[in-house]
């Protein structure tokens, strides 16, 4: 899990954060979370986000164990 104490993600934006080229910033490409999501998915995992405005965000990555 990764978390910060930043401004959080607006509820209306949460549904788009893993879409390519979605960004709320003046700079950047909006590819970071899209690429992260794709890599995790290709390894049969998933990523969850819990975010509250003005309280930060927590991303939890779930990957399967292989032996």
CORPERA-V859640 format. One record per pair of residues at least 4 apart in sequence whose ideal C-beta (glycine too) atoms are under 7 Angstrom apart, sorted by sequence separation. I is the first residue (numbers start at 1). GAP is how many residues later the second one is. If there is no record, write none. Layout:
i:gap
I:GAP
I:GAP
This chain:
i:gap
9:4
13:4
31:4
32:4
33:4
34:4
35:4
36:4
37:4
38:4
39:4
41:4
9:5
17:5
23:5
40:5
16:6
40:6
51:6
23:7
40:7
9:8
21:8
22:8
49:8
50:8
21:9
20:10
21:10
37:10
49:10
13:11
20:11
36:11
47:12
48:12
47:13
20:14
47:14
18:15
19:15
17:16
18:16
45:16
46:16
45:17
45:18
18:19
45:19
43:20
44:20
40:21
40:23
17:32
14:35
14:37
9:42
8:43
10:43
8:44
8:45
7:46
8:46
7:47
8:47
8:48
9:48
8:49
6:50
5:51
6:51
4:52
3:53
4:53
3:54
3:55
1:57
2:57
1:58
1:59
